């Protein structure tokens, strides 16, 4: 069984999508439509922009979704008349890409929601200083206990990426306090991440509210295959459940480890990354070493 997985923010790179733009007429049409949908020259930023420009959340999220969805929609596996995908999942922003590829959202609405999400999260980041850090080499429960024990600052587990790699999210002081305790508990490393703010934490509450209004106003269709969502790592094909989980995701942790484990338990033997970079291929192989990992 084939599972397609879609990356999130952090997988972007300068020149992303240019190869498929130059080689596929269908891709060119979608890229050109995307510029009209978002209201600025997104493809110029992807193809020619500086690294700093591409790292800005307001551009990164639409760019990663666009690259991922164009790959999916120009791949035979996602063609409506010969759909050959058993299940999909996306990491954080990638969940929107997965929903668009699986037919829950139209191309226009998927890209519109990515742009709204990015803008809302950027605004939330500007309200208060916050950040994230990757914790390597500690069990999940130890990280959870240490974060829960810091009560005078906001600090929470944000991304369960793979065994031995969890990202924490919170205030700058919270990151500092947690890092000290995590290292004392035996963490191999605690690496600050170059991000705009504390994603998947209470710092994103204002973004969640803004995003929720946009999601509720959009039509959601039944996906062509089960979608494993970040908030609970469970499959669903119910549009209303998908909406609720997509909204909750902004302030809830990304349960990627659990999602991949559940997809493998449901019969997935091939995990195919659809989007820029190779991050998810590496994570999947660490979570379930027995499966085959590929890229579109």
C-alpha positions as CSV (number, residue, x, y, z in Angstrom):
1,X,0.0,0.0,0.0
2,X,1.2,3.5,-0.9
3,X,1.2,6.4,1.6
4,X,2.0,9.9,0.3
5,X,3.4,12.3,2.8
6,X,3.7,16.1,2.5
7,X,6.4,18.2,4.1
8,X,6.0,21.4,6.1
9,X,7.8,24.7,6.7
10,X,11.6,24.2,6.7
11,X,11.8,22.1,3.5
12,X,11.9,25.1,1.2
13,X,15.0,26.0,-0.9
14,X,15.8,28.6,-3.5
15,X,14.8,27.4,-7.0
16,X,12.2,25.0,-5.7
17,X,9.7,24.0,-8.4
18,X,11.7,25.6,-11.3
19,X,12.5,22.2,-12.8
20,X,8.9,21.0,-13.0
21,X,7.8,24.5,-14.2
22,X,10.2,24.2,-17.1
23,X,9.4,20.6,-18.0
24,X,5.6,20.4,-17.6
25,X,2.9,22.5,-19.3
26,X,0.3,21.4,-16.7
27,X,2.7,22.5,-13.9
28,X,3.2,25.9,-15.6
29,X,-0.5,26.5,-15.7
30,X,-0.9,25.8,-12.0
31,X,2.1,28.0,-11.1
32,X,0.7,30.8,-13.1
33,X,-2.7,30.4,-11.5
34,X,-1.1,30.5,-8.1
35,X,0.3,34.0,-8.6
36,X,-3.2,35.2,-9.3
37,X,-4.6,33.4,-6.3
38,X,-2.2,34.8,-3.7
39,X,-2.0,38.3,-5.4
40,X,1.8,38.5,-5.8
41,X,4.6,36.9,-7.8
42,X,5.1,33.8,-5.6
43,X,6.9,31.9,-8.3
44,X,9.5,34.6,-8.6
45,X,10.2,34.2,-4.8
46,X,10.4,30.4,-5.2
47,X,12.6,30.5,-8.3
48,X,14.8,33.6,-7.8
49,X,14.2,35.0,-4.3
50,X,16.9,35.1,-1.6
51,X,17.1,32.6,1.2
52,X,15.9,35.3,3.6
53,X,12.9,36.1,1.5
54,X,11.9,32.5,1.2
55,X,12.3,31.9,5.0
56,X,9.6,34.4,5.8
57,X,6.5,32.5,7.0
58,X,4.1,34.5,4.8
59,X,6.0,33.2,1.7
60,X,7.3,29.9,2.9
61,X,4.0,28.2,3.6
62,X,2.3,29.0,0.3
63,X,5.5,28.1,-1.5
64,X,5.8,24.7,0.1
65,X,2.2,23.9,-0.5
66,X,2.3,25.0,-4.1
67,X,5.4,22.9,-4.8
68,X,3.9,19.9,-3.1
69,X,0.4,20.1,-4.7
70,X,1.8,20.8,-8.2
71,X,3.9,17.6,-7.9
72,X,0.8,15.7,-6.7
73,X,-1.6,17.0,-9.3
74,X,0.9,16.3,-12.2
75,X,1.6,12.7,-10.9
76,X,-0.5,9.8,-12.3
77,X,-1.1,8.4,-8.8
78,X,-3.4,11.4,-8.0
79,X,-5.3,11.5,-11.3
80,X,-9.0,11.3,-10.5
81,X,-9.6,8.5,-13.0
82,X,-6.8,6.3,-11.7
83,X,-6.2,7.4,-8.1
84,X,-3.7,5.0,-6.7
85,X,-3.1,6.3,-3.1
86,X,-4.1,4.4,-0.1
87,X,-3.6,7.1,2.5
88,X,-2.0,10.6,3.0
89,X,-0.6,12.7,5.8
90,X,1.2,16.0,6.0
91,X,3.6,17.5,8.6
92,X,2.1,20.7,10.0
93,X,1.5,22.9,6.9
94,X,1.8,19.7,4.9
95,X,-1.6,18.6,6.1
96,X,-3.1,21.3,3.9
97,X,-1.1,20.0,1.0
98,X,-2.3,16.5,1.7
99,X,-5.9,17.6,1.9
100,X,-5.6,19.5,-1.4
101,X,-4.0,16.5,-3.2
102,X,-6.6,14.1,-1.8
103,X,-9.5,16.3,-3.2
104,X,-10.8,17.8,0.1
105,X,-9.9,21.3,-1.1
106,X,-9.7,22.7,-4.5
107,X,-6.3,24.0,-5.7
108,X,-7.5,27.6,-5.3
109,X,-8.9,27.0,-1.8
110,X,-5.9,25.0,-0.6
111,X,-3.5,27.7,-1.6
112,X,-5.8,30.4,-0.2
113,X,-5.9,28.7,3.2
114,X,-2.1,28.3,3.2
115,X,-1.7,32.0,2.6
116,X,-4.2,32.9,5.3
117,X,-2.6,30.5,7.7
118,X,0.8,31.9,7.0
119,X,-0.3,35.5,7.5
120,X,-2.1,34.7,10.7
121,X,0.9,32.9,12.1
122,X,3.2,35.7,11.1
123,X,1.0,38.2,13.0
124,X,0.9,35.9,16.0
125,X,4.7,35.7,16.0
126,X,4.9,39.5,16.2
127,X,2.7,39.7,19.3
128,X,5.3,38.3,21.7
129,X,8.9,36.9,21.5
130,X,8.9,33.1,21.3
131,X,10.8,30.3,19.6
132,X,11.3,26.6,19.2
133,X,14.1,24.1,19.8
134,X,14.8,20.5,18.8
135,X,15.5,18.0,21.6
136,X,17.6,15.0,20.6
137,X,18.1,11.8,22.5
138,X,15.4,11.8,25.2
139,X,12.2,9.7,25.5
140,X,9.0,11.6,24.8
141,X,7.7,11.2,28.3
142,X,10.8,12.8,29.9
143,X,10.4,15.8,27.7
144,X,6.7,16.1,28.5
145,X,7.4,15.9,32.2
146,X,10.0,18.6,32.1
147,X,7.8,20.9,30.0
148,X,4.9,20.4,32.3
149,X,7.0,21.1,35.3
150,X,7.8,24.6,34.1
151,X,4.7,26.5,35.2
152,X,5.8,30.1,35.1
153,X,6.6,30.1,31.4
154,X,4.9,28.7,28.3
155,X,6.8,25.7,27.0
156,X,5.2,22.6,25.3
157,X,6.2,19.7,23.1
158,X,5.3,20.8,19.5
159,X,6.5,18.2,17.0
160,X,7.0,14.5,17.7
161,X,9.2,14.0,14.7
162,X,10.6,10.6,15.3
163,X,11.9,8.5,18.2
164,X,14.6,10.6,19.9
165,X,13.6,13.9,18.2
166,X,11.0,16.2,19.7
167,X,10.7,19.9,19.0
168,X,9.6,22.1,22.0
169,X,7.9,25.5,21.6
170,X,7.4,28.4,23.9
171,X,8.6,31.7,25.3
172,X,12.3,32.5,25.0
173,X,12.7,32.1,28.8
174,X,10.8,28.8,28.7
175,X,13.1,27.5,26.0
176,X,16.1,28.5,28.1
177,X,14.8,26.8,31.3
178,X,13.7,23.7,29.5
179,X,17.1,23.4,27.7
180,X,18.9,23.4,31.0
181,X,16.7,20.7,32.5
182,X,16.6,18.6,29.4
183,X,20.4,18.6,29.2
184,X,20.6,17.6,32.8
185,X,18.2,14.8,32.1
186,X,20.5,13.4,29.4
187,X,19.5,15.1,26.2
188,X,22.3,14.7,23.6
189,X,21.6,18.2,22.2
190,X,19.0,21.0,22.5
191,X,19.2,23.0,19.3
192,X,17.5,26.4,18.9
193,X,15.6,26.6,15.6
194,X,15.7,29.6,13.3
195,X,11.9,30.1,13.2
196,X,9.7,33.2,13.6
197,X,7.9,32.1,16.7
198,X,6.4,29.3,18.8
199,X,4.4,27.3,16.4
200,X,2.0,24.6,17.7
201,X,1.8,26.3,21.1
202,X,-0.6,28.6,23.0
203,X,1.3,31.5,21.3
204,X,-0.7,30.6,18.1
205,X,-4.1,31.1,19.7
206,X,-4.8,34.4,17.8
207,X,-3.7,32.7,14.5
208,X,-6.0,29.7,15.2
209,X,-9.0,32.0,15.7
210,X,-8.3,33.8,12.4
211,X,-7.6,30.6,10.5
212,X,-10.8,29.0,11.9
213,X,-12.9,31.7,10.4
214,X,-11.4,31.0,7.0
215,X,-11.7,27.2,7.3
216,X,-15.3,27.4,8.4
217,X,-16.1,29.5,5.3
218,X,-14.5,27.0,2.9
219,X,-16.2,24.0,1.3
220,X,-14.5,20.7,2.3
221,X,-15.2,17.5,0.3
222,X,-14.8,13.9,1.3
223,X,-11.2,12.9,0.6
224,X,-10.5,10.1,-1.9
225,X,-8.5,8.2,0.7
226,X,-8.0,8.3,4.5
227,X,-6.2,11.3,5.8
228,X,-4.0,10.9,9.0
229,X,-4.2,14.2,10.8
230,X,-1.6,15.7,13.1
231,X,-3.6,16.3,16.2
232,X,-4.5,12.7,16.9
233,X,-2.6,10.6,14.3
234,X,-5.8,8.9,13.3
235,X,-7.4,8.4,9.8
236,X,-10.6,10.2,8.8
237,X,-12.6,10.9,5.7
238,X,-15.2,13.0,7.4
239,X,-15.1,16.7,6.2
240,X,-16.3,18.2,9.5
241,X,-13.8,16.2,11.6
242,X,-11.1,17.2,9.1
243,X,-12.0,20.9,9.6
244,X,-12.0,20.7,13.4
245,X,-8.6,18.9,13.5
246,X,-7.1,21.3,11.0
247,X,-8.0,24.3,13.2
248,X,-6.9,22.6,16.4
249,X,-3.5,21.8,14.8
250,X,-2.3,25.4,15.1
251,X,-2.0,25.2,18.9
252,X,-1.6,21.4,19.3
253,X,1.5,19.2,18.8
254,X,2.2,17.5,15.5
255,X,2.1,13.8,16.2
256,X,4.2,12.7,13.3
257,X,5.8,9.7,14.9
258,X,2.4,8.3,15.9
259,X,0.9,9.1,12.4
260,X,3.6,7.1,10.6
261,X,3.4,4.2,13.0
262,X,-0.4,4.1,12.5
263,X,-0.1,4.3,8.7
264,X,2.4,1.4,8.7
265,X,0.1,-0.6,11.0
266,X,-2.7,0.0,8.6
267,X,-0.7,-1.6,5.8
268,X,1.4,1.1,4.3
269,X,4.7,-0.4,2.9
270,X,5.8,2.5,0.7
271,X,6.0,6.1,1.9
272,X,6.4,8.6,-0.9
273,X,7.4,12.2,-0.1
274,X,5.6,14.7,-2.3
275,X,7.2,18.1,-2.0
276,X,10.5,19.9,-1.6
277,X,13.4,18.3,0.3
278,X,13.9,14.9,1.9
279,X,13.1,15.6,5.5
280,X,10.1,13.3,5.8
281,X,11.9,10.4,4.1
282,X,14.5,10.5,6.8
283,X,12.0,10.7,9.6
284,X,9.8,7.9,8.2
285,X,12.9,5.6,8.0
286,X,13.7,6.3,11.6
287,X,10.1,5.6,12.7
288,X,9.5,2.4,10.7
289,X,12.9,1.1,9.3
290,X,11.2,-1.7,7.5
291,X,9.2,0.4,5.0
292,X,10.4,1.7,1.6
293,X,10.8,5.5,1.3
294,X,10.7,7.3,-2.0
295,X,10.2,10.7,-3.5
296,X,7.9,11.9,-6.3
